[in-house]
Amino acid sequence: MAWIGRKKIAFIPVFRPNVPAPDPPDVIPADWESDILRRVLFDPDMRTGADRSFRAYIHAASSGRADLDAVVRPMVVIDRKDVQVDDPDVLQLGAELQNQGFDAAALVMLGGANGCGTGQKGPGAFWARFCMSNTLGTWAMELMHVLTGFDDIYPFDNDVDQQNPVMGLYDQMSAAAATHPSAYTKAGIQWIDRATIAEHTGRAGIYALHSISLIQPPPTGRVAAVKIGAGVPYLMVEARLEADQFDEGIPKEGVIVYAVQTPDLLGHRVNHLRPLILKTPLALSVGQAFVSGDGIGVSVTASIPGGFVVVVEDRNAPFASGELLSYGDAGTPGNVSSPVVVGFGGWQDFKFVFGGRNLAGEDRIYAVDQAGQLLSYGDAGTPGNVSSPVVVGFGGWQDFKFVFGGRTLSGQDRIYAVDQAGQLLSYGDAGTPGNVSSPMVVGFGGWSNFKFLFAGRNLSGQDRIYAVVT
């Protein structure tokens, strides 16, 4: 089911003349119709003035895809304490309203019968029930049940995994607090397109998340969420910001990760498992990361207007061609393993790739591209961070037979190259665009005849240049 477009909803005030003690009696408000319309159409917050009406919430949560036409019907008198949505007289009234073109109806009570809030779900659903004392979140939840078929995803006593936290305030259908639904929920009720949820494949990827509380769909280059895993359970990653009067109630801004444990698109439980499990009770801030027990890593690398940049790494997936891997060596047998993917692709197309330092002593990764430019990269040690190089040499570097980083005997960091004449050239890198030029000729000829040429240090720490004779 989907709540798309304008739905005509009848709001039925219900007066019960003989509510028995100890419950308080129903007292009809002076202008009950206006009280209901205020809650539905325009309900400014006393503190901020922001509209917290039911219609404003539905418009914000659906990015304008859903709307409502509210009609307050004449008050009905039902002389019993407990009025249920499936009572025969209520069902008869519902049939009459459906014949008049209404898509849904709500019994608006004055007292708290059985917690008051309830709503029919599934095919043929029509009735919701709530009290004037209930919050906006309850009004929204019950009518969303009716018009979308989405289930409750809050905790139940018969959940078999009660140790796992539910979504709480990060999903309206979990807390009934009039916060935004999650990307999973919005996709289920078609308030976002599934195409805006990226499906992560391969080892590592970088994604710009557009906060789910902002207008959807996301702008070009961004996604509403990331889905990790083809089968159930799978992980979802999304950005949450206190972007409006509804999500100002979330526990913390940042990136949340949650597991989906049901194949159903509308939140129905399977095997008494909680449909959604919040893996990050406190949203991740920039610089923080989450790693699942089965090797899925999510790192928040940057904040962008309206969202965050995340790197997702599936450590069970094979490496892709052209990725730049970073290993650490602890000096023990066989310890060099479990690399970090610091460059996502394209590195196989470079003619030369080598490590070195610029004249300021900064560690850099150098590469010569197909155009013959010398590029300089920095590695912060996080997945996918090696990008946006500085072009420190403008061209011609593809013609060298060897290019490598090293040091002089005095410890000065240099870039060495062997030209077509067999000369060994020594360059300095000041770290600015195009500055690597005007080399010193430190070897007069024959260097092109070597099979291998590289820099290193001997056991006494002396910097040397090594060569293998052909």
C-alpha positions, 0 to 999 in steps of 0.5 A: 500500500502507499499513501500517495496523493490527497486522501479524504479523511473523516474525523468523527468526534465521539461522546460517551455520556456515561463513562463509569468511574474511576475514569473521568467523564467525557466533557465536550469542548466548547468548540470541539470541531475547531480543536480537531481542525487545529490539530490537523491543519495548523498547530503552531508550537508555543515555543517556536511557532513552527507548525506541528499539525498532522498535515504539516507532518505528513507533507514533510515526512513524504516530501509532498507526496502525500496530503490530506483533505480533513473533514470533521463530521458531526459528533456521534454519541456512543454510550459505552466506555470502550469503542473499538474500530471493529465494532458493528456500529462503527463498521456500519458508519465506515461503510456509509463514509466510504460510499461518500468518497472518504479514504479513511476515518478516525474516531476522536475520543475524549478519554483514554480507552485502552490507551486510545490509539489504534488503527486498522492495517492491511487490505480494507483498512479504514478506521483509526482511533485516538484521543484528543490527549494523544500526541501528534505522533499517535495521530500520525501513526494510526492513520499511517497504519490505515493508509499505508499498511505499515506495521508497528516496529516498536518492541513487543513482549514476544520478541525473541531478540529483546537484547537488540535495540529498536529504532526508537526516535529514529523512526516514527513507526517505532516511537510514535513521536512524529519524527521522520520515518527511516529510509526503510520505512519511507521506501516501504510506503513509497515516500522515497524511491528505492532507486535513491537507496544505493546498493553497495557492491564490491569491497569499498565505496564512498557515498554522499548521504542526503539527510532523510529529514530533508526534501527527497529525492536527493540532489545529483551525486547524493543518495537517500541511504545505502543498503549493504547485503543482498539477503536478510538480514542486511544493513542500512546506512542513512544521515539524520539531521535536526532539519525541521520541527519534527526531527528536532527530537532525534537523540543525536545528529549524524549517521545511523546504521541499522539492520533489517531482519524482515523480507517484508517491505512494510515492517511485518515481523518474521519469526518474532524477530524485531524488524529493524535493529538500531546498530548505532544508538548514538548516531556517528559523527565525523571521524567515527566508525561502526564495524559489524561482527561480520566485517562491514565497516561504515566510516563517517569521513566528512560533513556536507551541507544537508548530510554526511560522506561515508565510506562503506567497506565490506571486508568479506568482498574481493578487492577490485582491479585498480584499488590502492591497498595500504598494509602495515608491517609489524615485523613478524612473520606473515603479519602483513595482511588485512589491508585498507582500501585507500584508493577506490580505483584507476590506479592500474592505469598509472605508468609509475606509482611510488612513495616519497616525501616533498621538501617539507617532509610530508609523506606523499604517494606519487603517480604518473598518469597517461598524460605524463603529469606527476601527481602527488597524493596524501594518505590519511589512512582511512578507506578511500581517502587517497584522492584529489591529487596536486599536479606537481609536474605538468608533463613529460613524466611518462617518458622516463624509464624509472621514477622513484622517491629517495634521499640524498646523503644529507637526508634531503628528500628527492624525486629521482628519474632516468631520462631517455639519455640515461641520465639520473635526474634529481628533483625537489617537490615544494608541494605546489602545483607544477613546481617539480622542474629544473632537475639536477643531473646527478648521474651522467649516463647509462642509468637506463640500462639497469633492470631495477632502480630504487632508493633505500637505506643500509643497516646503518641508516645511510640513504642509498640508491640501488640498481640491478645490472641487466 
